[in-house]
Amino acid sequence: MTDKYEINDRDNVLFEAGIKLGALYHQFTGSPVDLKTADSLEKAIQESISVQPCVENITVSINRDMIRSKLNSEYGYCELEGRMLIVNITARFETAKADVSLAFDEKLDYPHMKIEKIY
């Protein structure tokens, strides 16, 4: 007898992908950043998340215009905010694959995480 609520590979890949976005967001927001260190912070985020299970690919971009607008005039840096991040992750679990993203949604005024595609 098959349980109508059986958990499948699709469920698991979406769960894993969501965990990656949430962990990334909460681990790295608040990090000090300026225009000189944005590249290295992008790379650090990518490398940190890429070693986790189920991550097939990840790209991270930090919006430089938002950094410029937030720089502290005395110290020359700001804190990384979720609205500054543009992230794309491809996750795989067994037979399922999903693309998920994190990007600032101006209409919602919110750094929105969403499912882009399920394979």
N, CA, C and O of each residue as an XYZ file, in Angstrom:
476
protein
N       0.840     -1.184      0.000
C       0.000      0.000      0.000
C       0.888      1.252      0.000
O       1.812      1.363      0.806
N       0.605      2.176     -0.894
C       1.384      3.405     -0.989
C       0.706      4.510     -0.194
O      -0.489      4.769     -0.337
N       1.499      5.143      0.638
C       0.999      6.268      1.434
C       0.808      7.460      0.487
O       1.722      7.808     -0.260
N      -0.371      8.081      0.517
C      -0.622      9.206     -0.389
C       0.259     10.414     -0.064
O       0.326     11.365     -0.844
N       0.929     10.375      1.081
C       1.825     11.460      1.466
C       3.283     11.016      1.435
O       4.117     11.549      2.167
N       3.579     10.058      0.603
C       4.937      9.557      0.483
C       5.867     10.686      0.026
O       5.556     11.440     -0.897
N       6.978     10.773      0.680
C       7.967     11.795      0.337
C       8.825     11.263     -0.807
O       9.312     10.133     -0.763
N       9.002     12.098     -1.832
C       9.754     11.658     -3.003
C      10.995     12.528     -3.221
O      11.267     13.451     -2.452
N      11.738     12.214     -4.277
C      12.976     12.948     -4.579
C      12.702     14.431     -4.837
O      13.499     15.287     -4.454
N      11.591     14.729     -5.478
C      11.228     16.132     -5.745
C      11.052     16.901     -4.436
O      11.548     18.019     -4.297
N      10.355     16.306     -3.491
C      10.170     16.940     -2.184
C      11.522     17.195     -1.524
O      11.770     18.275     -0.989
N      12.383     16.195     -1.568
C      13.684     16.307     -0.916
C      14.589     17.349     -1.562
O      15.283     18.084     -0.859
N      14.589     17.423     -2.895
C      15.447     18.413     -3.543
C      14.968     19.827     -3.234
O      15.784     20.728     -3.043
N      13.660     20.029     -3.182
C      13.143     21.358     -2.855
C      13.451     21.729     -1.411
O      13.778     22.880     -1.120
N      13.350     20.771     -0.514
C      13.699     21.013      0.881
C      15.181     21.383      0.996
O      15.530     22.372      1.640
N      16.041     20.591      0.374
C      17.483     20.860      0.420
C      17.817     22.233     -0.161
O      18.612     22.972      0.418
N      17.220     22.576     -1.291
C      17.488     23.868     -1.927
C      17.041     25.020     -1.036
O      17.745     26.024     -0.917
N      15.878     24.881     -0.412
C      15.386     25.915      0.492
C      16.281     26.100      1.699
O      16.524     27.224      2.136
N      16.770     24.994      2.236
C      17.690     25.061      3.372
C      18.962     25.816      2.978
O      19.480     26.617      3.756
N      19.458     25.556      1.772
C      20.686     26.238      1.321
C      20.477     27.749      1.250
O      21.317     28.516      1.720
N      19.360     28.176      0.663
C      19.086     29.619      0.560
C      18.929     30.246      1.941
O      19.477     31.318      2.200
N      18.190     29.590      2.827
C      17.988     30.131      4.168
C      19.280     30.206      4.957
O      19.536     31.195      5.644
N      20.095     29.168      4.863
C      21.374     29.162      5.572
C      22.285     30.270      5.051
O      22.907     30.997      5.824
N      22.350     30.383      3.729
C      23.172     31.425      3.107
C      22.733     32.806      3.585
O      23.552     33.623      4.005
N      21.443     33.045      3.512
C      20.906     34.351      3.894
C      21.266     34.694      5.339
O      21.778     35.779      5.613
N      21.001     33.784      6.245
C      21.191     34.086      7.666
C      22.647     33.991      8.112
O      23.027     34.590      9.117
N      23.451     33.254      7.382
C      24.870     33.165      7.727
C      25.637     34.410      7.304
O      26.527     34.863      8.024
N      25.302     34.968      6.146
C      26.153     36.017      5.581
C      25.603     37.436      5.705
O      26.383     38.387      5.646
N      24.299     37.618      5.875
C      23.813     38.989      6.049
C      24.419     39.549      7.332
O      24.545     38.853      8.339
N      24.779     40.795      7.266
C      25.461     41.445      8.383
C      26.973     41.459      8.228
O      27.671     42.132      8.986
N      27.485     40.715      7.241
C      28.936     40.699      7.011
C      29.399     42.073      6.542
O      28.716     42.714      5.742
N      30.543     42.532      7.025
C      31.084     43.799      6.534
C      31.478     43.666      5.060
O      32.061     42.660      4.657
N      31.157     44.681      4.265
C      31.489     44.645      2.847
C      31.711     46.065      2.340
O      31.073     47.011      2.802
N      32.617     46.197      1.390
C      32.784     47.445      0.648
C      33.029     47.071     -0.807
O      33.005     45.890     -1.154
N      33.257     48.039     -1.640
C      33.423     47.755     -3.069
C      34.675     46.926     -3.353
O      34.712     46.184     -4.335
N      35.702     47.042     -2.504
C      36.935     46.274     -2.711
C      36.787     44.814     -2.280
O      37.474     43.944     -2.816
N      35.912     44.537     -1.334
C      35.799     43.170     -0.807
C      34.582     42.402     -1.330
O      34.411     41.228     -1.001
N      33.748     43.035     -2.127
C      32.529     42.376     -2.623
C      32.855     41.117     -3.424
O      32.186     40.096     -3.263
N      33.879     41.175     -4.290
C      34.255     39.996     -5.079
C      34.628     38.821     -4.183
O      34.174     37.697     -4.396
N      35.457     39.092     -3.183
C      35.903     37.995     -2.312
C      34.764     37.468     -1.445
O      34.731     36.278     -1.131
N      33.831     38.334     -1.053
C      32.681     37.874     -0.283
C      31.772     37.001     -1.151
O      31.277     35.974     -0.687
N      31.551     37.400     -2.399
C      30.772     36.560     -3.326
C      31.395     35.168     -3.438
O      30.703     34.154     -3.356
N      32.716     35.143     -3.627
C      33.426     33.875     -3.765
C      33.330     33.045     -2.491
O      33.126     31.833     -2.556
N      33.475     33.680     -1.343
C      33.393     32.954     -0.067
C      32.010     32.338      0.133
O      31.893     31.201      0.590
N      30.975     33.083     -0.207
C      29.609     32.565     -0.080
C      29.429     31.368     -1.016
O      28.926     30.323     -0.605
N      29.836     31.525     -2.259
C      29.714     30.437     -3.236
C      30.447     29.193     -2.762
O      29.896     28.092     -2.793
N      31.685     29.365     -2.324
C      32.486     28.213     -1.915
C      31.924     27.562     -0.661
O      31.942     26.336     -0.543
N      31.431     28.350      0.266
C      30.859     27.806      1.495
C      29.631     26.956      1.216
O      29.508     25.845      1.732
N      28.738     27.469      0.416
C      27.486     26.758      0.137
C      27.716     25.585     -0.821
O      27.013     24.577     -0.738
N      28.690     25.702     -1.724
C      28.909     24.660     -2.735
C      29.387     23.340     -2.141
O      29.227     22.297     -2.775
N      29.963     23.353     -0.953
C      30.438     22.098     -0.360
C      29.317     21.317      0.323
O      29.520     20.170      0.721
N      28.154     21.915      0.462
C      27.043     21.237      1.113
C      26.434     20.186      0.184
O      26.478     20.327     -1.038
N      25.866     19.133      0.777
C      25.243     18.084     -0.046
C      24.149     18.650     -0.949
O      23.451     19.597     -0.586
N      24.019     18.066     -2.102
C      22.956     18.332     -3.082
C      23.181     19.588     -3.921
O      22.404     19.839     -4.842
N      24.202     20.379     -3.643
C      24.444     21.588     -4.435
C      25.240     21.206     -5.677
O      26.381     20.751     -5.589
N      24.620     21.398     -6.823
C      25.274     21.100     -8.094
C      25.969     22.344     -8.647
O      27.037     22.248     -9.253
N      25.357     23.510     -8.435
C      25.931     24.764     -8.926
C      25.373     25.920     -8.102
O      24.236     25.878     -7.632
N      26.197     26.950     -7.938
C      25.742     28.159     -7.246
C      26.456     29.365     -7.838
O      27.653     29.318     -8.119
N      25.708     30.443     -8.022
C      26.289     31.729     -8.394
C      25.775     32.770     -7.410
O      24.606     32.763     -7.025
N      26.664     33.655     -7.015
C      26.329     34.717     -6.065
C      26.825     36.036     -6.616
O      27.970     36.148     -7.055
N      25.967     37.024     -6.590
C      26.325     38.373     -6.994
C      25.817     39.342     -5.932
O      24.709     39.194     -5.416
N      26.634     40.322     -5.620
C      26.246     41.363     -4.664
C      26.084     42.658     -5.443
O      26.979     43.059     -6.187
N      24.945     43.308     -5.271
C      24.623     44.525     -6.004
C      25.537     45.679     -5.554
O      25.424     46.177     -4.434
N      26.430     46.082     -6.442
C      27.406     47.130     -6.122
C      26.750     48.500     -5.922
O      27.215     49.300     -5.109
N      25.670     48.770     -6.662
C      24.979     50.053     -6.485
C      24.402     50.166     -5.078
O      24.439     51.236     -4.470
N      23.873     49.064     -4.565
C      23.343     49.089     -3.200
C      24.462     49.276     -2.180
O      24.283     49.966     -1.176
N      25.616     48.663     -2.436
C      26.757     48.868     -1.539
C      27.117     50.353     -1.524
O      27.254     50.951     -0.456
N      27.270     50.947     -2.710
C      27.628     52.369     -2.801
C      26.664     53.247     -2.005
O      27.081     54.186     -1.327
N      25.387     52.935     -2.094
C      24.376     53.767     -1.441
C      24.370     53.607      0.080
O      23.819     54.450      0.788
N      24.978     52.536      0.584
C      24.945     52.254      2.022
C      26.281     52.495      2.722
O      26.356     52.393      3.946
N      27.332     52.811      1.972
C      28.655     52.965      2.588
C      28.652     54.024      3.682
O      28.131     55.126      3.514
N      29.244     53.656      4.792
C      29.407     54.576      5.912
C      30.481     55.601      5.539
O      31.599     55.228      5.185
N      30.147     56.873      5.618
C      31.082     57.917      5.167
C      32.352     57.974      6.024
O      33.407     58.375      5.532
N      32.264     57.589      7.261
C      33.450     57.657      8.122
C      34.354     56.439      7.963
O      35.576     56.577      7.922
N      33.759     55.242      7.872
C      34.560     54.021      7.845
C      34.635     53.362      6.473
O      35.485     52.496      6.261
N      33.780     53.742      5.545
C      33.883     53.271      4.176
C      33.393     51.859      3.897
O      33.760     51.265      2.882
N      32.578     51.322      4.778
C      32.001     50.008      4.511
C      30.553     49.996      4.975
O      30.087     50.939      5.615
N      29.848     48.921      4.648
C      28.479     48.735      5.121
C      28.303     47.264      5.476
O      29.236     46.469      5.363
N      27.112     46.919      5.899
C      26.791     45.525      6.181
C      26.037     44.935      4.998
O      25.190     45.594      4.395
N      26.356     43.687      4.674
C      25.642     43.001      3.615
C      24.190     42.812      4.031
O      23.904     42.303      5.115
N      23.288     43.223      3.168
C      21.854     43.059      3.398
C      21.316     42.036      2.404
O      21.848     41.882      1.305
N      20.269     41.349      2.796
C      19.648     40.370      1.915
C      19.224     40.961      0.593
O      19.263     40.286     -0.435
N      18.819     42.220      0.611
C      18.378     42.878     -0.620
C      19.530     43.092     -1.603
O      19.286     43.381     -2.774
N      20.761     42.959     -1.158
C      21.922     43.129     -2.030
C      22.290     41.855     -2.783
O      23.059     41.904     -3.743
N      21.747     40.718     -2.358
C      22.149     39.422     -2.900
C      21.322     39.000     -4.111
O      20.106     39.184     -4.158
N      22.016     38.435     -5.078
C      21.386     37.760     -6.212
C      22.039     36.383     -6.257
O      23.226     36.251     -6.555
N      21.243     35.365     -5.956
C      21.778     34.008     -5.825
C      20.963     33.046     -6.681
O      19.735     33.116     -6.729
N      21.672     32.155     -7.349
C      21.040     31.075     -8.091
C      21.710     29.761     -7.689
O      22.935     29.641     -7.707
N      20.889     28.786     -7.329
C      21.397     27.480     -6.925
C      20.686     26.406     -7.742
O      19.470     26.440     -7.925
N      21.476     25.458     -8.224
C      20.924     24.239     -8.793
C      21.236     23.130     -7.802
O      22.393     22.894     -7.453
N      20.181     22.453     -7.353
C      20.326     21.360     -6.391
C      19.853     20.066     -7.025
O      18.961     20.064     -7.873
N      20.466     18.960     -6.601
C      20.064     17.637     -7.096
C      19.940     16.698     -5.913
O      20.797     16.669     -5.029
N      18.856     15.929     -5.910
C      18.675     14.851     -4.942
C      18.170     13.642     -5.704
O      17.055     13.641     -6.226
N      19.008     12.605     -5.761
C      18.671     11.374     -6.481
C      18.203     11.691     -7.908
O      19.015     12.104     -8.735
N      16.922     11.508     -8.211
C      16.415     11.683     -9.575
C      15.844     13.076     -9.837
O      15.400     13.365    -10.948
N      15.853     13.929     -8.829
C      15.229     15.247     -8.978
C      16.269     16.358     -8.958
O      17.317     16.255     -8.320
N      15.941     17.419     -9.679
C      16.828     18.574     -9.780
C      15.963     19.826     -9.742
O      14.855     19.838    -10.278
N      16.475     20.888     -9.102
C      15.716     22.142     -9.018
C      16.648     23.335     -9.094
O      17.778     23.300     -8.607
N      16.149     24.388     -9.715
C      16.817     25.687     -9.708
C      16.030     26.593     -8.774
O      14.812     26.721     -8.899
N      16.731     27.219     -7.841
C      16.098     28.159     -6.919
C      16.888     29.458     -6.935
O      18.041     29.494     -7.365
N      16.249     30.529     -6.458
C      16.930     31.827     -6.495
C      16.575     32.680     -5.292
O      15.586     32.450     -4.595
N      17.410     33.659     -5.083
C      17.192     34.710     -4.093
C      17.517     36.016     -4.790
O      18.620     36.192     -5.307
N      16.559     36.935     -4.806
C      16.783     38.245     -5.419
C      15.811     39.237     -4.792
O      14.719     38.869     -4.358
N      16.220     40.482     -4.752
C      15.373     41.519     -4.193
C      14.198     41.789     -5.121
O      14.378     42.032     -6.314
N      13.009     41.744     -4.568
C      11.787     42.032     -5.316
C      11.326     43.428     -4.911
O      10.847     43.635     -3.796
N      11.475     44.382     -5.827
C      11.126     45.771     -5.509
C       9.654     45.943     -5.180
O       9.303     46.723     -4.295
N       8.790     45.223     -5.882
C       7.358     45.330     -5.639
C       7.010     44.888     -4.212
O       6.202     45.522     -3.534
N       7.626     43.803     -3.777
C       7.391     43.298     -2.432
C       8.265     43.995     -1.380
O       8.012     43.880     -0.181
N       9.299     44.722     -1.845
C      10.300     45.323     -0.961
C      10.883     44.262     -0.037
O      10.934     44.419      1.183
N      11.329     43.154     -0.680
C      11.706     41.969      0.079
C      12.707     41.130     -0.714
O      12.552     40.977     -1.925
N      13.727     40.587     -0.057
C      14.619     39.640     -0.723
C      13.897     38.292     -0.854
O      13.816     37.528      0.108
N      13.385     38.018     -2.028
C      12.479     36.902     -2.259
C      13.220     35.640     -2.676
O      14.037     35.668     -3.597
N      12.936     34.539     -2.002
C      13.472     33.235     -2.370
C      12.372     32.477     -3.103
O      11.223     32.445     -2.662
N      12.746     31.860     -4.242
C      11.702     31.143     -4.979
C      12.271     29.990     -5.795
O      13.467     29.913     -6.076
N      11.367     29.112     -6.155
C      11.671     27.992     -7.040
C      11.564     28.506     -8.479
O      10.540     29.068     -8.867
N      12.608     28.313     -9.251
C      12.605     28.752    -10.648
C      12.188     27.623    -11.592
O      11.423     27.837    -12.533
N      12.706     26.410    -11.323
C      12.427     25.294    -12.223
C      12.656     23.987    -11.484
O      13.557     23.881    -10.653
N      11.840     23.005    -11.790
C      12.008     21.662    -11.254
C      12.174     20.720    -12.457
O      11.379     20.750    -13.396
N      13.210     19.894    -12.409
C      13.478     18.950    -13.508
C      12.987     17.569    -13.113
O      13.113     16.624    -13.891
